[in-house]
Amino acid sequence: PGWQLADAGNRLTRTWKFGNFAKALAFVNKVGELAEEEGHHPDVTFGWGYATVEIWTHKIGGLHENDFILAAKSTPPTAS
Amino acid sequence: PGWQLADAGNRLTRTWKFGNFAKALAFVNKVGELAEEEGHHPDVTFGWGYATVEIWTHKIGGLHENDFILAAKSTPPTAS
């Protein structure tokens, strides 16, 4: 599945699956690089075989145009 | 605060604070290295200024000796 709305439409969330912990962490680092480039930072949860990225704008407690831009870019080529 | 029990005593959890996103991600990578060395993997949530590590043994749905070993080691020198 792609990006989904969560928390009554106030957050974008997406989960990727991976074959182990190292691949999930590598993906998380790519998302982190993109976040630094954009100057906009997601909340990330990951562990063995998965990574979930949550994007929202803390200042407004909801979604802003920047959130959709970060989401669109947060699909590195190595993602499963 | 140090490690705390969560989920009715079935998980160990601890949160660290950082000055920005990059420092949180750097800490997460150190925890990831330790996890690979131990062959035991936590669930990690992080974002701008924080990282939360949850440790438990999925196979038994609770805590095992290995969880406490990983927790004891998951305090890299760079942690705030």
Backbone of each chain as nested JSON, in Angstrom:
{
  "chains": [
    {"id": "A", "residues": [
      {"number": 1, "name": "PRO", "atoms": {"N": [0.828, -1.213, 0.0], "CA": [0.0, 0.0, 0.0], "C": [0.859, 1.257, 0.0]}},
      {"number": 2, "name": "GLY", "atoms": {"N": [0.34, 2.332, -0.499], "CA": [1.087, 3.575, -0.525], "C": [0.867, 4.386, 0.747]}},
      {"number": 3, "name": "TRP", "atoms": {"N": [0.929, 5.678, 0.608], "CA": [0.726, 6.531, 1.777], "C": [-0.739, 6.514, 2.169]}},
      {"number": 4, "name": "GLN", "atoms": {"N": [-0.966, 6.515, 3.466], "CA": [-2.331, 6.54, 3.966], "C": [-2.493, 7.675, 4.973]}},
      {"number": 5, "name": "LEU", "atoms": {"N": [-3.731, 8.139, 5.085], "CA": [-4.019, 9.167, 6.079], "C": [-4.275, 8.493, 7.425]}},
      {"number": 6, "name": "ALA", "atoms": {"N": [-3.794, 9.089, 8.49], "CA": [-4.025, 8.543, 9.829], "C": [-4.361, 9.691, 10.771]}},
      {"number": 7, "name": "ASP", "atoms": {"N": [-4.779, 9.332, 11.99], "CA": [-5.079, 10.322, 13.015], "C": [-6.081, 11.346, 12.493]}},
      {"number": 8, "name": "ALA", "atoms": {"N": [-7.215, 10.853, 11.989], "CA": [-8.287, 11.731, 11.499], "C": [-7.814, 12.681, 10.397]}},
      {"number": 9, "name": "GLY", "atoms": {"N": [-6.922, 12.162, 9.561], "CA": [-6.482, 12.977, 8.432], "C": [-5.377, 13.955, 8.741]}},
      {"number": 10, "name": "ASN", "atoms": {"N": [-4.797, 13.841, 9.94], "CA": [-3.759, 14.791, 10.333], "C": [-2.334, 14.314, 10.085]}},
      {"number": 11, "name": "ARG", "atoms": {"N": [-2.194, 13.059, 9.635], "CA": [-0.856, 12.533, 9.377], "C": [-0.86, 11.66, 8.131]}},
      {"number": 12, "name": "LEU", "atoms": {"N": [0.3, 11.618, 7.477], "CA": [0.518, 10.672, 6.392], "C": [1.37, 9.549, 6.956]}},
      {"number": 13, "name": "THR", "atoms": {"N": [1.032, 8.32, 6.656], "CA": [1.816, 7.205, 7.169], "C": [1.975, 6.133, 6.098]}},
      {"number": 14, "name": "ARG", "atoms": {"N": [3.128, 5.486, 6.09], "CA": [3.381, 4.424, 5.135], "C": [4.379, 3.439, 5.737]}},
      {"number": 15, "name": "THR", "atoms": {"N": [4.137, 2.165, 5.483], "CA": [5.03, 1.119, 5.998], "C": [5.663, 0.343, 4.846]}},
      {"number": 16, "name": "TRP", "atoms": {"N": [6.966, 0.1, 4.973], "CA": [7.688, -0.732, 4.005], "C": [8.18, -1.989, 4.714]}},
      {"number": 17, "name": "LYS", "atoms": {"N": [8.227, -3.08, 3.952], "CA": [8.729, -4.342, 4.501], "C": [10.12, -4.627, 3.935]}},
      {"number": 18, "name": "PHE", "atoms": {"N": [10.956, -5.256, 4.745], "CA": [12.321, -5.6, 4.329], "C": [12.677, -7.004, 4.811]}},
      {"number": 19, "name": "GLY", "atoms": {"N": [13.754, -7.539, 4.242], "CA": [14.138, -8.909, 4.565], "C": [14.914, -9.074, 5.862]}},
      {"number": 20, "name": "ASN", "atoms": {"N": [15.352, -7.97, 6.444], "CA": [16.069, -8.068, 7.721], "C": [16.132, -6.689, 8.39]}},
      {"number": 21, "name": "PHE", "atoms": {"N": [16.886, -6.612, 9.461], "CA": [17.011, -5.362, 10.219], "C": [17.894, -4.362, 9.484]}},
      {"number": 22, "name": "ALA", "atoms": {"N": [19.008, -4.851, 8.938], "CA": [19.969, -3.956, 8.282], "C": [19.354, -3.22, 7.091]}},
      {"number": 23, "name": "LYS", "atoms": {"N": [18.529, -3.914, 6.314], "CA": [17.898, -3.257, 5.16], "C": [16.898, -2.198, 5.606]}},
      {"number": 24, "name": "ALA", "atoms": {"N": [16.198, -2.482, 6.687], "CA": [15.262, -1.483, 7.211], "C": [16.027, -0.244, 7.681]}},
      {"number": 25, "name": "LEU", "atoms": {"N": [17.146, -0.466, 8.366], "CA": [17.944, 0.656, 8.869], "C": [18.567, 1.45, 7.715]}},
      {"number": 26, "name": "ALA", "atoms": {"N": [18.99, 0.765, 6.661], "CA": [19.549, 1.459, 5.505], "C": [18.484, 2.365, 4.868]}},
      {"number": 27, "name": "PHE", "atoms": {"N": [17.268, 1.853, 4.779], "CA": [16.171, 2.652, 4.238], "C": [15.917, 3.872, 5.114]}},
      {"number": 28, "name": "VAL", "atoms": {"N": [15.926, 3.658, 6.409], "CA": [15.696, 4.746, 7.363], "C": [16.745, 5.852, 7.184]}},
      {"number": 29, "name": "ASN", "atoms": {"N": [17.972, 5.455, 6.915], "CA": [19.015, 6.456, 6.696], "C": [18.783, 7.249, 5.417]}},
      {"number": 30, "name": "LYS", "atoms": {"N": [18.262, 6.604, 4.384], "CA": [17.942, 7.336, 3.153], "C": [16.813, 8.329, 3.398]}},
      {"number": 31, "name": "VAL", "atoms": {"N": [15.821, 7.898, 4.156], "CA": [14.726, 8.806, 4.502], "C": [15.283, 9.975, 5.323]}},
      {"number": 32, "name": "GLY", "atoms": {"N": [16.224, 9.688, 6.203], "CA": [16.838, 10.736, 7.009], "C": [17.599, 11.748, 6.169]}},
      {"number": 33, "name": "GLU", "atoms": {"N": [18.3, 11.254, 5.146], "CA": [19.029, 12.167, 4.244], "C": [18.046, 13.092, 3.519]}},
      {"number": 34, "name": "LEU", "atoms": {"N": [16.956, 12.495, 3.025], "CA": [15.946, 13.302, 2.336], "C": [15.349, 14.342, 3.279]}},
      {"number": 35, "name": "ALA", "atoms": {"N": [15.111, 13.926, 4.508], "CA": [14.516, 14.836, 5.478], "C": [15.422, 16.034, 5.726]}},
      {"number": 36, "name": "GLU", "atoms": {"N": [16.729, 15.768, 5.819], "CA": [17.665, 16.872, 6.04], "C": [17.707, 17.791, 4.816]}},
      {"number": 37, "name": "GLU", "atoms": {"N": [17.663, 17.209, 3.633], "CA": [17.663, 18.013, 2.406], "C": [16.436, 18.923, 2.35]}},
      {"number": 38, "name": "GLU", "atoms": {"N": [15.284, 18.353, 2.784], "CA": [14.033, 19.111, 2.728], "C": [13.879, 20.068, 3.916]}},
      {"number": 39, "name": "GLY", "atoms": {"N": [14.68, 19.837, 4.952], "CA": [14.5, 20.636, 6.161], "C": [13.162, 20.356, 6.834]}},
      {"number": 40, "name": "HIS", "atoms": {"N": [12.679, 19.124, 6.639], "CA": [11.384, 18.723, 7.2], "C": [11.537, 17.271, 7.638]}},
      {"number": 41, "name": "HIS", "atoms": {"N": [11.179, 16.99, 8.885], "CA": [11.558, 15.69, 9.462], "C": [10.381, 14.83, 9.876]}},
      {"number": 42, "name": "PRO", "atoms": {"N": [10.357, 13.601, 9.406], "CA": [9.279, 12.678, 9.774], "C": [9.575, 11.988, 11.102]}},
      {"number": 43, "name": "ASP", "atoms": {"N": [8.578, 11.298, 11.605], "CA": [8.784, 10.393, 12.728], "C": [8.868, 9.0, 12.114]}},
      {"number": 44, "name": "VAL", "atoms": {"N": [9.876, 8.249, 12.524], "CA": [10.145, 6.95, 11.912], "C": [10.162, 5.867, 12.978]}},
      {"number": 45, "name": "THR", "atoms": {"N": [9.48, 4.776, 12.716], "CA": [9.539, 3.602, 13.584], "C": [10.023, 2.44, 12.738]}},
      {"number": 46, "name": "PHE", "atoms": {"N": [11.023, 1.724, 13.23], "CA": [11.498, 0.579, 12.459], "C": [12.023, -0.511, 13.383]}},
      {"number": 47, "name": "GLY", "atoms": {"N": [12.145, -1.69, 12.817], "CA": [12.684, -2.836, 13.547], "C": [13.02, -3.911, 12.526]}},
      {"number": 48, "name": "TRP", "atoms": {"N": [13.066, -5.147, 12.961], "CA": [13.434, -6.229, 12.061], "C": [12.378, -6.329, 10.953]}},
      {"number": 49, "name": "GLY", "atoms": {"N": [12.789, -6.002, 9.72], "CA": [11.91, -6.254, 8.58], "C": [10.889, -5.195, 8.222]}},
      {"number": 50, "name": "TYR", "atoms": {"N": [10.899, -4.078, 8.928], "CA": [9.893, -3.057, 8.584], "C": [10.361, -1.65, 8.954]}},
      {"number": 51, "name": "ALA", "atoms": {"N": [9.765, -0.692, 8.296], "CA": [9.958, 0.711, 8.659], "C": [8.655, 1.445, 8.364]}},
      {"number": 52, "name": "THR", "atoms": {"N": [8.208, 2.233, 9.324], "CA": [7.0, 3.035, 9.147], "C": [7.377, 4.508, 9.264]}},
      {"number": 53, "name": "VAL", "atoms": {"N": [6.982, 5.281, 8.276], "CA": [7.29, 6.71, 8.267], "C": [5.99, 7.485, 8.472]}},
      {"number": 54, "name": "GLU", "atoms": {"N": [6.01, 8.398, 9.431], "CA": [4.857, 9.261, 9.699], "C": [5.266, 10.695, 9.424]}},
      {"number": 55, "name": "ILE", "atoms": {"N": [4.471, 11.36, 8.628], "CA": [4.804, 12.738, 8.264], "C": [3.654, 13.667, 8.639]}},
      {"number": 56, "name": "TRP", "atoms": {"N": [3.983, 14.73, 9.322], "CA": [3.008, 15.763, 9.644], "C": [3.761, 16.99, 10.118]}},
      {"number": 57, "name": "THR", "atoms": {"N": [3.058, 18.084, 10.22], "CA": [3.692, 19.331, 10.637], "C": [3.317, 19.604, 12.088]}},
      {"number": 58, "name": "HIS", "atoms": {"N": [4.297, 19.415, 12.982], "CA": [4.03, 19.546, 14.41], "C": [3.438, 20.92, 14.755]}},
      {"number": 59, "name": "LYS", "atoms": {"N": [3.961, 21.969, 14.097], "CA": [3.544, 23.327, 14.443], "C": [2.041, 23.562, 14.26]}},
      {"number": 60, "name": "ILE", "atoms": {"N": [1.463, 22.89, 13.252], "CA": [0.026, 23.086, 13.008], "C": [-0.785, 21.855, 13.396]}},
      {"number": 61, "name": "GLY", "atoms": {"N": [-0.109, 20.809, 13.888], "CA": [-0.837, 19.61, 14.308], "C": [-1.569, 18.929, 13.17]}},
      {"number": 62, "name": "GLY", "atoms": {"N": [-1.066, 19.118, 11.967], "CA": [-1.755, 18.502, 10.829], "C": [-0.882, 18.523, 9.59]}},
      {"number": 63, "name": "LEU", "atoms": {"N": [-1.514, 18.478, 8.428], "CA": [-0.774, 18.368, 7.177], "C": [-0.65, 19.688, 6.432]}},
      {"number": 64, "name": "HIS", "atoms": {"N": [0.556, 19.896, 5.898], "CA": [0.905, 21.093, 5.154], "C": [1.491, 20.63, 3.827]}},
      {"number": 65, "name": "GLU", "atoms": {"N": [1.563, 21.497, 2.854], "CA": [2.089, 21.136, 1.538], "C": [3.455, 20.438, 1.65]}},
      {"number": 66, "name": "ASN", "atoms": {"N": [4.303, 20.924, 2.583], "CA": [5.633, 20.327, 2.746], "C": [5.572, 18.84, 3.103]}},
      {"number": 67, "name": "ASP", "atoms": {"N": [4.508, 18.441, 3.781], "CA": [4.37, 17.037, 4.164], "C": [4.192, 16.154, 2.933]}},
      {"number": 68, "name": "PHE", "atoms": {"N": [3.425, 16.638, 1.989], "CA": [3.174, 15.849, 0.781], "C": [4.424, 15.797, -0.103]}},
      {"number": 69, "name": "ILE", "atoms": {"N": [5.185, 16.875, -0.085], "CA": [6.437, 16.89, -0.857], "C": [7.404, 15.867, -0.267]}},
      {"number": 70, "name": "LEU", "atoms": {"N": [7.548, 15.858, 1.064], "CA": [8.455, 14.901, 1.698], "C": [7.984, 13.468, 1.452]}},
      {"number": 71, "name": "ALA", "atoms": {"N": [6.68, 13.252, 1.533], "CA": [6.136, 11.906, 1.298], "C": [6.448, 11.446, -0.124]}},
      {"number": 72, "name": "ALA", "atoms": {"N": [6.259, 12.343, -1.078], "CA": [6.502, 11.986, -2.476], "C": [7.958, 11.608, -2.708]}},
      {"number": 73, "name": "LYS", "atoms": {"N": [8.85, 12.259, -1.98], "CA": [10.283, 11.988, -2.16], "C": [10.773, 10.815, -1.312]}},
      {"number": 74, "name": "SER", "atoms": {"N": [10.001, 10.42, -0.326], "CA": [10.452, 9.37, 0.596], "C": [10.18, 7.969, 0.079]}},
      {"number": 75, "name": "THR", "atoms": {"N": [10.566, 7.7, -1.128], "CA": [10.468, 6.359, -1.669], "C": [11.768, 6.071, -2.39]}},
      {"number": 76, "name": "PRO", "atoms": {"N": [12.845, 5.911, -1.617], "CA": [14.149, 5.659, -2.22], "C": [14.108, 4.426, -3.125]}},
      {"number": 77, "name": "PRO", "atoms": {"N": [14.953, 4.401, -4.139], "CA": [14.984, 3.313, -5.103], "C": [15.177, 1.934, -4.472]}},
      {"number": 78, "name": "THR", "atoms": {"N": [15.781, 1.909, -3.283], "CA": [16.052, 0.612, -2.668], "C": [14.862, 0.079, -1.881]}},
      {"number": 79, "name": "ALA", "atoms": {"N": [13.807, 0.881, -1.776], "CA": [12.654, 0.419, -1.007], "C": [12.03, -0.792, -1.693]}},
      {"number": 80, "name": "SER", "atoms": {"N": [11.545, -1.701, -0.871], "CA": [10.915, -2.896, -1.442], "C": [9.531, -2.525, -1.983]}}
    ]},
    {"id": "B", "residues": [
      {"number": 1, "name": "PRO", "atoms": {"N": [15.407, 9.711, 32.624], "CA": [15.007, 8.412, 33.16], "C": [15.706, 7.284, 32.423]}},
      {"number": 2, "name": "GLY", "atoms": {"N": [15.881, 6.179, 33.103], "CA": [16.513, 5.034, 32.471], "C": [15.493, 4.154, 31.778]}},
      {"number": 3, "name": "TRP", "atoms": {"N": [15.78, 2.891, 31.714], "CA": [14.861, 1.946, 31.09], "C": [13.634, 1.78, 31.962]}},
      {"number": 4, "name": "GLN", "atoms": {"N": [12.487, 1.669, 31.31], "CA": [11.249, 1.469, 32.041], "C": [10.514, 0.264, 31.48]}},
      {"number": 5, "name": "LEU", "atoms": {"N": [9.717, -0.358, 32.32], "CA": [8.886, -1.469, 31.853], "C": [7.624, -0.904, 31.243]}},
      {"number": 6, "name": "ALA", "atoms": {"N": [7.183, -1.52, 30.135], "CA": [5.954, -1.078, 29.489], "C": [5.152, -2.3, 29.066]}},
      {"number": 7, "name": "ASP", "atoms": {"N": [3.928, -2.06, 28.63], "CA": [3.077, -3.148, 28.145], "C": [2.961, -4.251, 29.208]}},
      {"number": 8, "name": "ALA", "atoms": {"N": [2.554, -3.869, 30.409], "CA": [2.363, -4.838, 31.488], "C": [3.613, -5.661, 31.787]}},
      {"number": 9, "name": "GLY", "atoms": {"N": [4.753, -4.992, 31.693], "CA": [5.999, -5.673, 32.035], "C": [6.57, -6.533, 30.927]}},
      {"number": 10, "name": "ASN", "atoms": {"N": [5.998, -6.426, 29.726], "CA": [6.472, -7.26, 28.619], "C": [7.501, -6.586, 27.713]}},
      {"number": 11, "name": "ARG", "atoms": {"N": [7.787, -5.31, 27.954], "CA": [8.772, -4.608, 27.124], "C": [9.616, -3.675, 27.984]}},
      {"number": 12, "name": "LEU", "atoms": {"N": [10.836, -3.469, 27.525], "CA": [11.689, -2.439, 28.098], "C": [11.659, -1.261, 27.146]}},
      {"number": 13, "name": "THR", "atoms": {"N": [11.545, -0.064, 27.665], "CA": [11.509, 1.107, 26.791], "C": [12.295, 2.252, 27.422]}},
      {"number": 14, "name": "ARG", "atoms": {"N": [12.958, 3.014, 26.572], "CA": [13.721, 4.167, 27.055], "C": [13.764, 5.224, 25.956]}},
      {"number": 15, "name": "THR", "atoms": {"N": [13.673, 6.468, 26.363], "CA": [13.701, 7.582, 25.416], "C": [14.889, 8.492, 25.704]}},
      {"number": 16, "name": "TRP", "atoms": {"N": [15.57, 8.879, 24.645], "CA": [16.675, 9.832, 24.747], "C": [16.304, 11.106, 23.985]}},
      {"number": 17, "name": "LYS", "atoms": {"N": [16.783, 12.246, 24.48], "CA": [16.527, 13.528, 23.826], "C": [17.805, 14.016, 23.14]}},
      {"number": 18, "name": "PHE", "atoms": {"N": [17.644, 14.689, 22.02], "CA": [18.776, 15.208, 21.261], "C": [18.469, 16.622, 20.772]}},
      {"number": 19, "name": "GLY", "atoms": {"N": [19.532, 17.298, 20.344], "CA": [19.371, 18.679, 19.914], "C": [18.832, 18.871, 18.509]}},
      {"number": 20, "name": "ASN", "atoms": {"N": [18.805, 17.798, 17.738], "CA": [18.255, 17.911, 16.383], "C": [17.947, 16.524, 15.811]}},
      {"number": 21, "name": "PHE", "atoms": {"N": [17.597, 16.469, 14.541], "CA": [17.24, 15.2, 13.902], "C": [18.479, 14.355, 13.644]}},
      {"number": 22, "name": "ALA", "atoms": {"N": [19.545, 14.993, 13.16], "CA": [20.751, 14.253, 12.785], "C": [21.367, 13.519, 13.973]}},
      {"number": 23, "name": "LYS", "atoms": {"N": [21.367, 14.168, 15.149], "CA": [21.932, 13.513, 16.328], "C": [21.094, 12.307, 16.751]}},
      {"number": 24, "name": "ALA", "atoms": {"N": [19.784, 12.432, 16.614], "CA": [18.909, 11.302, 16.941], "C": [19.187, 10.143, 15.981]}},
      {"number": 25, "name": "LEU", "atoms": {"N": [19.325, 10.449, 14.701], "CA": [19.59, 9.41, 13.7], "C": [20.96, 8.761, 13.929]}},
      {"number": 26, "name": "ALA", "atoms": {"N": [21.954, 9.555, 14.306], "CA": [23.28, 9.002, 14.573], "C": [23.205, 8.023, 15.751]}},
      {"number": 27, "name": "PHE", "atoms": {"N": [22.448, 8.388, 16.767], "CA": [22.264, 7.497, 17.913], "C": [21.575, 6.206, 17.483]}},
      {"number": 28, "name": "VAL", "atoms": {"N": [20.546, 6.342, 16.659], "CA": [19.804, 5.176, 16.168], "C": [20.745, 4.224, 15.416]}},
      {"number": 29, "name": "ASN", "atoms": {"N": [21.677, 4.783, 14.664], "CA": [22.622, 3.933, 13.936], "C": [23.556, 3.179, 14.888]}},
      {"number": 30, "name": "LYS", "atoms": {"N": [23.932, 3.824, 15.978], "CA": [24.765, 3.128, 16.962], "C": [23.985, 1.988, 17.62]}},
      {"number": 31, "name": "VAL", "atoms": {"N": [22.727, 2.26, 17.938], "CA": [21.884, 1.204, 18.507], "C": [21.743, 0.055, 17.498]}},
      {"number": 32, "name": "GLY", "atoms": {"N": [21.605, 0.414, 16.222], "CA": [21.501, -0.605, 15.177], "C": [22.749, -1.463, 15.078]}},
      {"number": 33, "name": "GLU", "atoms": {"N": [23.919, -0.837, 15.224], "CA": [25.177, -1.6, 15.194], "C": [25.231, -2.589, 16.351]}},
      {"number": 34, "name": "LEU", "atoms": {"N": [24.86, -2.102, 17.545], "CA": [24.84, -2.98, 18.711], "C": [23.869, -4.135, 18.514]}},
      {"number": 35, "name": "ALA", "atoms": {"N": [22.724, -3.835, 17.932], "CA": [21.704, -4.866, 17.709], "C": [22.243, -5.959, 16.791]}},
      {"number": 36, "name": "GLU", "atoms": {"N": [22.959, -5.55, 15.746], "CA": [23.518, -6.539, 14.826], "C": [24.592, -7.371, 15.528]}},
      {"number": 37, "name": "GLU", "atoms": {"N": [25.393, -6.72, 16.356], "CA": [26.422, -7.449, 17.089], "C": [25.803, -8.49, 18.029]}},
      {"number": 38, "name": "GLU", "atoms": {"N": [24.69, -8.106, 18.655], "CA": [24.027, -9.005, 19.611], "C": [23.141, -10.032, 18.916]}},
      {"number": 39, "name": "GLY", "atoms": {"N": [22.811, -9.766, 17.653], "CA": [21.861, -10.641, 16.968], "C": [20.473, -10.559, 17.583]}},
      {"number": 40, "name": "HIS", "atoms": {"N": [20.176, -9.385, 18.152], "CA": [18.879, -9.175, 18.814], "C": [18.467, -7.748, 18.495]}},
      {"number": 41, "name": "HIS", "atoms": {"N": [17.252, -7.566, 17.986], "CA": [16.892, -6.281, 17.387], "C": [15.729, -5.59, 18.08]}},
      {"number": 42, "name": "PRO", "atoms": {"N": [15.934, -4.358, 18.468], "CA": [14.869, -3.594, 19.112], "C": [13.946, -2.952, 18.065]}},
      {"number": 43, "name": "ASP", "atoms": {"N": [12.851, -2.404, 18.552], "CA": [12.016, -1.54, 17.72], "C": [12.363, -0.12, 18.127]}},
      {"number": 44, "name": "VAL", "atoms": {"N": [12.589, 0.726, 17.144], "CA": [13.081, 2.078, 17.396], "C": [12.142, 3.103, 16.761]}},
      {"number": 45, "name": "THR", "atoms": {"N": [11.795, 4.112, 17.517], "CA": [11.024, 5.233, 16.988], "C": [11.841, 6.491, 17.222]}},
      {"number": 46, "name": "PHE", "atoms": {"N": [12.017, 7.29, 16.172], "CA": [12.764, 8.527, 16.369], "C": [12.249, 9.605, 15.434]}},
      {"number": 47, "name": "GLY", "atoms": {"N": [12.638, 10.834, 15.756], "CA": [12.264, 11.981, 14.936], "C": [13.126, 13.147, 15.392]}},
      {"number": 48, "name": "TRP", "atoms": {"N": [12.673, 14.366, 15.12], "CA": [13.464, 15.535, 15.493], "C": [13.646, 15.561, 17.013]}},
      {"number": 49, "name": "GLY", "atoms": {"N": [14.894, 15.362, 17.479], "CA": [15.201, 15.562, 18.884], "C": [14.956, 14.407, 19.842]}},
      {"number": 50, "name": "TYR", "atoms": {"N": [14.557, 13.26, 19.34], "CA": [14.306, 12.159, 20.277], "C": [14.473, 10.803, 19.6]}},
      {"number": 51, "name": "ALA", "atoms": {"N": [14.713, 9.813, 20.418], "CA": [14.722, 8.428, 19.954], "C": [14.224, 7.564, 21.105]}},
      {"number": 52, "name": "THR", "atoms": {"N": [13.28, 6.676, 20.8], "CA": [12.761, 5.742, 21.792], "C": [13.088, 4.324, 21.346]}},
      {"number": 53, "name": "VAL", "atoms": {"N": [13.686, 3.567, 22.236], "CA": [14.055, 2.185, 21.918], "C": [13.172, 1.25, 22.743]}},
      {"number": 54, "name": "GLU", "atoms": {"N": [12.54, 0.293, 22.059], "CA": [11.717, -0.717, 22.726], "C": [12.364, -2.068, 22.506]}},
      {"number": 55, "name": "ILE", "atoms": {"N": [12.562, -2.793, 23.586], "CA": [13.214, -4.091, 23.494], "C": [12.315, -5.172, 24.086]}},
      {"number": 56, "name": "TRP", "atoms": {"N": [12.137, -6.211, 23.317], "CA": [11.388, -7.368, 23.808], "C": [11.643, -8.529, 22.863]}},
      {"number": 57, "name": "THR", "atoms": {"N": [11.267, -9.718, 23.282], "CA": [11.488, -10.894, 22.466], "C": [10.167, -11.295, 21.816]}},
      {"number": 58, "name": "HIS", "atoms": {"N": [10.077, -11.026, 20.514], "CA": [8.831, -11.269, 19.787], "C": [8.36, -12.711, 19.944]}},
      {"number": 59, "name": "LYS", "atoms": {"N": [9.327, -13.649, 19.906], "CA": [8.96, -15.068, 19.925], "C": [8.175, -15.474, 21.172]}},
      {"number": 60, "name": "ILE", "atoms": {"N": [8.496, -14.814, 22.301], "CA": [7.795, -15.178, 23.543], "C": [6.841, -14.079, 23.996]}},
      {"number": 61, "name": "GLY", "atoms": {"N": [6.767, -13.017, 23.225], "CA": [5.85, -11.933, 23.568], "C": [6.18, -11.279, 24.901]}},
      {"number": 62, "name": "GLY", "atoms": {"N": [7.438, -11.327, 25.28], "CA": [7.812, -10.733, 26.561], "C": [9.311, -10.573, 26.674]}},
      {"number": 63, "name": "LEU", "atoms": {"N": [9.79, -10.533, 27.907], "CA": [11.208, -10.262, 28.152], "C": [12.018, -11.511, 28.457]}},
      {"number": 64, "name": "HIS", "atoms": {"N": [13.193, -11.549, 27.877], "CA": [14.133, -12.657, 28.017], "C": [15.472, -12.052, 28.444]}},
      {"number": 65, "name": "GLU", "atoms": {"N": [16.362, -12.856, 28.962], "CA": [17.664, -12.357, 29.416], "C": [18.349, -11.506, 28.344]}},
      {"number": 66, "name": "ASN", "atoms": {"N": [18.231, -11.937, 27.074], "CA": [18.868, -11.2, 25.985], "C": [18.38, -9.759, 25.883]}},
      {"number": 67, "name": "ASP", "atoms": {"N": [17.137, -9.53, 26.292], "CA": [16.583, -8.174, 26.22], "C": [17.313, -7.245, 27.191]}},
      {"number": 68, "name": "PHE", "atoms": {"N": [17.616, -7.755, 28.364], "CA": [18.292, -6.924, 29.363], "C": [19.745, -6.668, 28.976]}},
      {"number": 69, "name": "ILE", "atoms": {"N": [20.351, -7.666, 28.311], "CA": [21.727, -7.486, 27.844], "C": [21.764, -6.385, 26.788]}},
      {"number": 70, "name": "LEU", "atoms": {"N": [20.833, -6.439, 25.831], "CA": [20.795, -5.414, 24.773], "C": [20.523, -4.039, 25.377]}},
      {"number": 71, "name": "ALA", "atoms": {"N": [19.612, -3.987, 26.344], "CA": [19.293, -2.706, 26.983], "C": [20.532, -2.127, 27.675]}},
      {"number": 72, "name": "ALA", "atoms": {"N": [21.252, -2.995, 28.383], "CA": [22.43, -2.527, 29.113], "C": [23.481, -1.965, 28.164]}},
      {"number": 73, "name": "LYS", "atoms": {"N": [23.552, -2.552, 26.967], "CA": [24.554, -2.102, 26.002], "C": [24.084, -0.925, 25.154]}},
      {"number": 74, "name": "SER", "atoms": {"N": [22.8, -0.672, 25.133], "CA": [22.243, 0.367, 24.257], "C": [22.303, 1.756, 24.87]}},
      {"number": 75, "name": "THR", "atoms": {"N": [23.444, 2.115, 25.37], "CA": [23.627, 3.471, 25.856], "C": [24.969, 3.971, 25.348]}},
      {"number": 76, "name": "PRO", "atoms": {"N": [25.039, 4.207, 24.028], "CA": [26.292, 4.661, 23.421], "C": [26.819, 5.915, 24.114]}},
      {"number": 77, "name": "PRO", "atoms": {"N": [28.109, 6.08, 24.115], "CA": [28.755, 7.222, 24.767], "C": [28.223, 8.577, 24.293]}},
      {"number": 78, "name": "THR", "atoms": {"N": [27.723, 8.617, 23.066], "CA": [27.268, 9.899, 22.533], "C": [25.85, 10.249, 22.965]}},
      {"number": 79, "name": "ALA", "atoms": {"N": [25.175, 9.329, 23.638], "CA": [23.793, 9.622, 24.036], "C": [23.769, 10.777, 25.026]}},
      {"number": 80, "name": "SER", "atoms": {"N": [22.738, 11.568, 24.926], "CA": [22.638, 12.707, 25.845], "C": [22.203, 12.222, 27.206]}}
    ]}
  ]
}
